[in-house]
Amino acid sequence: MKMADLKKRLHKDRPMVTVTMRMPQDVVDDLKRIAPMLGYSGYQPLMRTYVGQGLRADLARLDSGPMAKLIENLKAQGVSEEALARAVDGIAEPR
């Protein structure tokens, strides 16, 4: 993760949005049970931590993978940011 992005994420006053998702009841029960054992005030902060950890791992993997290296190489060859963005958008695979 880039230093500028990391600094933005450290601000406690970042805007928050409400997200609704369906999860199995037993998973929520387990989250509620272990959250205090791990020092969290509730299960939602623990869920945010889990999501954040997974997101950072994926961002790090994607930012340092072959695609990122190719993009950096193309930038060094003079290919514009706009052209690269259009090309990447055209090959992105939906999950």
Secondary structure by P-SEA (a helix, b strand, c coil): ccaaaaaaaaccccbbbbbbbbccaaaaaaaaaaccccccccaaaaaaaaaaaaaaaaaaaaaacaaaaaaaaaaaacccaaaaaaaaaaccccc
